[in-house]
Amino acid sequence: MTAAEPSAYFEGKTLRQAMRRAQEELGPKAQMLDTWRQPDGSWRVHAAVREGDSNRPEGKDPSRGATDQAAEAFVRDLRQEVAELRRLVTVMETGPVAEAEARLRKRGLSPSVARVLWRVESRGQPSERVVKLSGGLRGERAPVRAALVGPTGSGKTTTIAKLAARYVMAGKSVCLVGTDTFRIGALDQLQQYARIMDLPLSVARDRDELGRALQRAADYDVVLVDTIGRGGRAREEVAELGELFRGQGGLRRHLVLPANADIEDARVSYQTFRCLEPASLLPTKLDETVCRARPLEVAVASGLPLSAFGSGQRVPEDFGFFSYPMIRRQLLGLDEAEEDA
């Protein structure tokens, strides 16, 4: 830099603010030569306009690439420092907070979700700030039109039987629809449940047949649609399943996921089935895992509300609808922890 090149020092609360002031004073071609982080957290910038910058055509500045790379490197290093500081703070945490988070992790939550839920609870705020509930399957407002979707073996058919039994006991008229006509014997279990509860059962092999089945059941309080299971990573097959629901107004999808699934598998399954636009999350097999809070992992990460849950094979006993007291006690174990304290 020569004596003829204008340069000056500028300050700002942030690095961007200090550089903006430099450009306002020296012009848009001002370049950052050096930076300092001051004791109060603000920034000090030494900026200048290189000789010949004012006459150089736009886009022909050979030094701009190097300057941009230096700025990017600086921001990258700064982010790494912030991440390291956060990690150190986490490691240094002791006492009730760290212990409570450890309890939640043991119940199946990842460190990030465990920390979020505990911070909400520790501030005296209820879990509903981050966990949503849906009452759409309770049947309090008829009609109910619900299709259960999810991975193979997640318990969709058994869950439909449990839901149907609840509705029947509540005095509602129920109709079942089976769409899994590909697997040998796939409809047998649903037919058996329909026979035991004396419920009508329609079979739909494609979108048109499903539409006609829904029309025939228009006068029923509740229509429950069972669907074929797909692999948690079979995105193309799940997208094809979506064709079954195209144009079926009022038929809401509910995602059934087993609570004993690995966290990563559950996340992948959600990503696979999200194209079906599920209205709620319905965990099953809560009785088959010690990590009972695991369904909250997908619920918090996806924003999907929780609706109902299954916790065994008995119909309809091993079934229920989520409530916040149930989540606190049975999934998070927070009330138990308070009682032990």
ZICOR-V198725 format. One record per residue. N is the residue number from 1. RES is the residue in one letter. SS is DSSP state (2 for helix, 1 for strand, 0 for the rest). OMEGA is omega in whole degrees, 0 to 359 (999 if undefined). Layout:
N_RES_SS_OMEGA + N_RES_SS_OMEGA
//
This chain:
1_M_0_180 + 2_T_0_181 + 3_A_0_183 + 4_A_0_183 + 5_E_0_180 + 6_P_0_176 + 7_S_1_180 + 8_A_1_179 + 9_Y_1_183 + 10_F_1_181 + 11_E_1_178 + 12_G_1_178 + 13_K_0_178 + 14_T_0_179 + 15_L_2_180 + 16_R_2_180 + 17_Q_2_179 + 18_A_2_180 + 19_M_2_178 + 20_R_2_178 + 21_R_2_178 + 22_A_2_180 + 23_Q_2_177 + 24_E_2_182 + 25_E_2_187 + 26_L_2_182 + 27_G_0_185 + 28_P_0_181 + 29_K_0_180 + 30_A_0_181 + 31_Q_1_180 + 32_M_1_180 + 33_L_1_181 + 34_D_1_179 + 35_T_1_177 + 36_W_1_171 + 37_R_1_185 + 38_Q_0_184 + 39_P_0_181 + 40_D_0_178 + 41_G_0_179 + 42_S_0_184 + 43_W_1_176 + 44_R_1_186 + 45_V_1_170 + 46_H_1_184 + 47_A_1_181 + 48_A_1_173 + 49_V_0_182 + 50_R_0_179 + 51_E_0_178 + 52_G_0_181 + 53_D_2_185 + 54_S_2_182 + 55_N_2_183 + 56_R_0_180 + 57_P_0_180 + 58_E_0_177 + 59_G_0_183 + 60_K_0_183 + 61_D_0_183 + 62_P_0_181 + 63_S_0_185 + 64_R_2_181 + 65_G_2_179 + 66_A_2_179 + 67_T_2_179 + 68_D_2_179 + 69_Q_2_179 + 70_A_2_179 + 71_A_2_179 + 72_E_2_179 + 73_A_2_179 + 74_F_2_180 + 75_V_2_179 + 76_R_2_178 + 77_D_2_180 + 78_L_2_178 + 79_R_2_178 + 80_Q_2_178 + 81_E_2_179 + 82_V_2_179 + 83_A_2_179 + 84_E_2_177 + 85_L_2_178 + 86_R_2_179 + 87_R_2_180 + 88_L_2_178 + 89_V_2_179 + 90_T_2_180 + 91_V_2_183 + 92_M_2_181 + 93_E_0_179 + 94_T_0_175 + 95_G_0_188 + 96_P_2_183 + 97_V_2_181 + 98_A_2_181 + 99_E_2_180 + 100_A_2_178 + 101_E_2_179 + 102_A_2_177 + 103_R_2_182 + 104_L_2_178 + 105_R_2_178 + 106_K_2_180 + 107_R_0_170 + 108_G_0_182 + 109_L_0_174 + 110_S_0_180 + 111_P_2_183 + 112_S_2_180 + 113_V_2_177 + 114_A_2_181 + 115_R_2_180 + 116_V_2_182 + 117_L_2_181 + 118_W_2_180 + 119_R_2_177 + 120_V_2_181 + 121_E_2_184 + 122_S_2_177 + 123_R_0_179 + 124_G_0_179 + 125_Q_0_182 + 126_P_0_182 + 127_S_2_183 + 128_E_2_175 + 129_R_2_182 + 130_V_0_179 + 131_V_0_181 + 132_K_0_176 + 133_L_1_177 + 134_S_0_178 + 135_G_0_185 + 136_G_0_181 + 137_L_0_181 + 138_R_0_178 + 139_G_0_180 + 140_E_0_178 + 141_R_0_179 + 142_A_0_1 + 143_P_0_175 + 144_V_1_175 + 145_R_1_189 + 146_A_1_173 + 147_A_1_179 + 148_L_1_180 + 149_V_1_179 + 150_G_1_182 + 151_P_1_176 + 152_T_0_177 + 153_G_0_182 + 154_S_0_178 + 155_G_0_183 + 156_K_2_184 + 157_T_2_178 + 158_T_2_179 + 159_T_2_176 + 160_I_2_178 + 161_A_2_179 + 162_K_2_178 + 163_L_2_181 + 164_A_2_180 + 165_A_2_178 + 166_R_2_181 + 167_Y_2_180 + 168_V_2_180 + 169_M_2_178 + 170_A_0_176 + 171_G_0_181 + 172_K_0_176 + 173_S_0_187 + 174_V_1_175 + 175_C_1_180 + 176_L_1_177 + 177_V_1_177 + 178_G_1_180 + 179_T_0_181 + 180_D_0_179 + 181_T_0_184 + 182_F_0_182 + 183_R_0_180 + 184_I_0_179 + 185_G_0_184 + 186_A_0_182 + 187_L_0_185 + 188_D_2_182 + 189_Q_2_179 + 190_L_2_178 + 191_Q_2_179 + 192_Q_2_178 + 193_Y_2_180 + 194_A_2_180 + 195_R_2_181 + 196_I_2_183 + 197_M_0_179 + 198_D_0_181 + 199_L_0_175 + 200_P_1_180 + 201_L_1_175 + 202_S_1_178 + 203_V_1_181 + 204_A_0_182 + 205_R_0_180 + 206_D_0_185 + 207_R_2_181 + 208_D_2_180 + 209_E_2_177 + 210_L_2_178 + 211_G_2_179 + 212_R_2_178 + 213_A_2_179 + 214_L_2_178 + 215_Q_2_179 + 216_R_2_183 + 217_A_0_185 + 218_A_0_183 + 219_D_0_180 + 220_Y_0_177 + 221_D_0_187 + 222_V_1_171 + 223_V_1_181 + 224_L_1_184 + 225_V_1_176 + 226_D_1_183 + 227_T_0_178 + 228_I_0_177 + 229_G_0_177 + 230_R_1_179 + 231_G_0_182 + 232_G_0_179 + 233_R_0_183 + 234_A_0_187 + 235_R_2_181 + 236_E_2_179 + 237_E_2_178 + 238_V_2_177 + 239_A_2_176 + 240_E_2_177 + 241_L_2_179 + 242_G_2_177 + 243_E_2_180 + 244_L_2_185 + 245_F_2_183 + 246_R_0_179 + 247_G_0_180 + 248_Q_0_183 + 249_G_0_177 + 250_G_0_179 + 251_L_0_184 + 252_R_1_179 + 253_R_1_178 + 254_H_1_186 + 255_L_1_179 + 256_V_1_179 + 257_L_1_178 + 258_P_1_182 + 259_A_0_181 + 260_N_0_178 + 261_A_0_174 + 262_D_0_182 + 263_I_2_182 + 264_E_2_178 + 265_D_2_179 + 266_A_2_179 + 267_R_2_180 + 268_V_2_179 + 269_S_2_178 + 270_Y_2_180 + 271_Q_2_180 + 272_T_2_186 + 273_F_2_183 + 274_R_2_179 + 275_C_2_177 + 276_L_2_178 + 277_E_0_181 + 278_P_0_181 + 279_A_0_181 + 280_S_1_178 + 281_L_1_183 + 282_L_1_180 + 283_P_1_175 + 284_T_1_175 + 285_K_0_176 + 286_L_2_180 + 287_D_2_185 + 288_E_2_180 + 289_T_0_173 + 290_V_0_179 + 291_C_0_190 + 292_R_0_180 + 293_A_0_186 + 294_R_2_178 + 295_P_2_180 + 296_L_2_180 + 297_E_2_180 + 298_V_2_182 + 299_A_2_181 + 300_V_2_184 + 301_A_2_185 + 302_S_2_185 + 303_G_0_179 + 304_L_0_176 + 305_P_0_175 + 306_L_1_180 + 307_S_1_183 + 308_A_1_181 + 309_F_1_174 + 310_G_1_183 + 311_S_0_180 + 312_G_0_184 + 313_Q_0_183 + 314_R_0_181 + 315_V_0_2 + 316_P_0_190 + 317_E_0_186 + 318_D_0_185 + 319_F_1_178 + 320_G_1_178 + 321_F_1_183 + 322_F_0_170 + 323_S_0_181 + 324_Y_2_174 + 325_P_2_179 + 326_M_2_180 + 327_I_2_181 + 328_R_2_188 + 329_R_2_189 + 330_Q_2_180 + 331_L_2_183 + 332_L_2_182 + 333_G_0_184 + 334_L_2_180 + 335_D_2_177 + 336_E_2_180 + 337_A_2_179 + 338_E_2_179 + 339_E_2_181 + 340_D_2_185 + 341_A_0_999
//
